[in-house]
Amino acid sequence: MKKISYNKDMQIPVIAETDVLVVGGGPGGLGAAVMAARNGAKTLLVERYGCLGGMAFHGEVTPFMPNHCDGKALDRPVYLEWCRQMEKYRTDKERKNVPPIQEYRVFPIVKEDAMLAMEDMIFEAGAKILYHHTLADVIKEDGKIKYAVFQSKSGLAAIESKVFIDATGDGDLAVLAGCKQEFGNEEGYCQPMTTCFKLSHVDKDRMPERTEINRLYDEAKARGEIDCLRENVLYFYMLDNDVIHFNTTRIVKKSGVNAVELSEAEIEGRKQIREYLAFFRKYVSGFENARLHSIASHVGIRESRRIRGMVYQTQEDFFNRAKYPDSIVRCNYMIDIHNPSGTGTEIQRIDGKDWYEIRFGAIVPEGSKNLLMACRAISVDHALHSSIRVMPPVCSIGQAAGIAAAYSVKENIPVPEISGVEIHKQLEAIGAFLS
Ligand SMILES: Cc1cc2nc3c(=O)[nH]c(=O)nc-3n(C[C@H](O)[C@H](O)[C@H](O)COP(=O)(O)OP(=O)(O)OC[C@H]3O[C@@H](n4cnc5c(N)ncnc54)[C@H](O)[C@@H]3O)c2cc1C
């Protein structure tokens, strides 16, 4: 590829100074910002788009997957508060369809409710938000990150902070800071991307069983009417009776951190949506009058970089139901690997009464001094990543990062010297499910 030299040696404004800077406003960023602020740190969350939500909003990912044990949601307090905070935005009709949060089943949400509830919680905690700023660089001094540099409509600007939290989902901040990364499976492929969408005006009472929909789908694929590698149609019921959520397009062998491939993935995802729409209207009863209700504004990225931490956890921890004194999150969501290069989905489950644990060292990037991970890009292998990546545990990873960041600032302890056992105790004290 042709390359040109580019002069970055210029003066840029420092637009804010803070104790804790959280980059990224998805479920991980929510947990981090709320907890850092509640623990007394001056906290700023910076997000590249004009609202919060991450995949829950921009990716149109609107059921929370269950991370439950023995009838109890393992993720608390921030995740449960988020679910409750959405309540005030629901209609009476929707409220009747909300399942009890403690039940082991997917929890349907409305993306606008999720987004507004996140903003409410962050402001109530006393943190600030800056939208429309995309992380572009970091400036380090004495091995520590001193400034994060953002690109915006106003050009480049820097924000100074004592501790930095990477909640970008992709580990953008960690990579810019020089941290080690891993990518994909043994062939170098990540889980496929999916553009989620919803159809409304569906007559649910006349919908066929899933097996019949899948049979019709196979026939349409055989006729060449749908070109999608997914083995079946993956859909979920929403709070509105006539709305169905589809998590079913499949875009393989593209990288979520390669911008050209991302652009190609957007086009490919919407091509498949056009095919699904025509298929449902033509062949599936109940969908004759269905129309597009919404389409993700950003292709869904299940997996990209994983940042190597002080501790590295593998699928052995899932199979051994590993427990640790320095744990920060309990997880029993399944290993759920959508085939990175073709058809099929690998599922391994833990029974409803057990779990494994994520350790503090998995969110502390190796070699960093003032950086924490609060997103799916933590120090785990490809298989374990497929389990920790769903929104409830990611929110809990964020809450642990927020507590640790505030503690680092308050006690003036470099992040890598923080005791994981201490963070475990602080999490227990605020009601996290770790006892
Ligand atoms: C297709 C698909 C289906 C899924 N289905 C489910 C499901 O049904 N239930 C479930 O619980 N989970 C599901 N997941 C998983 C879950 O949605 C994600 O793993 C989770 O949202 C990750 O949270 P996060 O905070 O790490 O990242 P994200 O949700 O991706 O949030 C990252 C945030 O950082 C911002 N950001 C990124 N880069 C920058 C930058 N350089 N500068 C500034 N801001 C930046 C982004 O705009 C975004 O707001 C699914 C994921 C996908 C892709």
The ligand as a MOL file (V3000), in Angstrom:
LIG
                    3D

  0  0  0     0  0            999 V3000
M  V30 BEGIN CTAB
M  V30 COUNTS 53 58 0 0 0
M  V30 BEGIN ATOM
M  V30 1 C -24.8370 -9.0560 16.5500 0
M  V30 2 C -24.6610 -9.1120 18.0200 0
M  V30 3 C -25.6330 -9.7170 18.7840 0
M  V30 4 C -25.4820 -9.7530 20.1690 0
M  V30 5 N -26.4790 -10.2790 20.9080 0
M  V30 6 C -26.4730 -10.0790 22.2460 0
M  V30 7 C -27.6430 -10.3390 22.9950 0
M  V30 8 O -28.6540 -10.7730 22.4590 0
M  V30 9 N -27.6020 -10.0680 24.3230 0
M  V30 10 C -26.4800 -9.5950 24.9530 0
M  V30 11 O -26.5290 -9.3960 26.1740 0
M  V30 12 N -25.3620 -9.3380 24.2490 0
M  V30 13 C -25.3440 -9.5340 22.9110 0
M  V30 14 N -24.2480 -9.2090 22.1650 0
M  V30 15 C -23.0010 -8.7810 22.8320 0
M  V30 16 C -22.9930 -7.3420 23.3110 0
M  V30 17 O -23.8920 -6.5300 22.6020 0
M  V30 18 C -21.6060 -6.7080 23.2130 0
M  V30 19 O -20.5880 -7.6460 23.4230 0
M  V30 20 C -21.5200 -5.6090 24.2720 0
M  V30 21 O -22.3610 -4.5430 23.8690 0
M  V30 22 C -20.1040 -5.1270 24.4620 0
M  V30 23 O -20.1340 -3.9910 25.2840 0
M  V30 24 P -18.9000 -2.9860 25.2720 0
M  V30 25 O -19.2160 -1.9190 26.2490 0
M  V30 26 O -17.6600 -3.7820 25.4320 0
M  V30 27 O -18.8300 -2.4270 23.7660 0
M  V30 28 P -19.8980 -1.6750 22.8730 0
M  V30 29 O -21.2810 -2.0390 23.2340 0
M  V30 30 O -19.4480 -1.9090 21.4740 0
M  V30 31 O -19.6620 -0.1420 23.2540 0
M  V30 32 C -18.4650 0.5230 22.9000 0
M  V30 33 C -18.7240 2.0220 22.8560 0
M  V30 34 O -17.4920 2.6940 22.6160 0
M  V30 35 C -17.6470 3.6470 21.5800 0
M  V30 36 N -16.3530 3.7560 20.8900 0
M  V30 37 C -15.7280 2.7880 20.1940 0
M  V30 38 N -14.5630 3.2310 19.7160 0
M  V30 39 C -14.4460 4.5150 20.1210 0
M  V30 40 C -13.4530 5.5080 19.9380 0
M  V30 41 N -12.3320 5.2510 19.2330 0
M  V30 42 N -13.6430 6.7330 20.4880 0
M  V30 43 C -14.7790 6.9950 21.2070 0
M  V30 44 N -15.7550 6.0840 21.4110 0
M  V30 45 C -15.5880 4.8560 20.8750 0
M  V30 46 C -18.7270 3.0630 20.6970 0
M  V30 47 O -19.3720 4.0430 19.9040 0
M  V30 48 C -19.6540 2.4270 21.7260 0
M  V30 49 O -20.6220 3.3340 22.2090 0
M  V30 50 C -24.3350 -9.1890 20.7820 0
M  V30 51 C -23.3590 -8.5790 20.0020 0
M  V30 52 C -23.5240 -8.5240 18.6350 0
M  V30 53 C -22.5000 -7.8320 17.8240 0
M  V30 END ATOM
M  V30 BEGIN BOND
M  V30 1 1 1 2
M  V30 2 1 2 3
M  V30 3 2 2 52
M  V30 4 2 3 4
M  V30 5 1 4 5
M  V30 6 1 4 50
M  V30 7 2 5 6
M  V30 8 1 6 7
M  V30 9 1 6 13
M  V30 10 2 7 8
M  V30 11 1 7 9
M  V30 12 1 9 10
M  V30 13 2 10 11
M  V30 14 1 10 12
M  V30 15 2 12 13
M  V30 16 1 13 14
M  V30 17 1 14 15
M  V30 18 1 14 50
M  V30 19 1 15 16
M  V30 20 1 16 17
M  V30 21 1 16 18
M  V30 22 1 18 19
M  V30 23 1 18 20
M  V30 24 1 20 21
M  V30 25 1 20 22
M  V30 26 1 22 23
M  V30 27 1 23 24
M  V30 28 2 24 25
M  V30 29 1 24 26
M  V30 30 1 24 27
M  V30 31 1 27 28
M  V30 32 2 28 29
M  V30 33 1 28 30
M  V30 34 1 28 31
M  V30 35 1 31 32
M  V30 36 1 32 33
M  V30 37 1 33 34
M  V30 38 1 33 48
M  V30 39 1 34 35
M  V30 40 1 35 36
M  V30 41 1 35 46
M  V30 42 1 36 37
M  V30 43 1 36 45
M  V30 44 2 37 38
M  V30 45 1 38 39
M  V30 46 1 39 40
M  V30 47 2 39 45
M  V30 48 1 40 41
M  V30 49 2 40 42
M  V30 50 1 42 43
M  V30 51 2 43 44
M  V30 52 1 44 45
M  V30 53 1 46 47
M  V30 54 1 46 48
M  V30 55 1 48 49
M  V30 56 2 50 51
M  V30 57 1 51 52
M  V30 58 1 52 53
M  V30 END BOND
M  V30 END CTAB
M  END
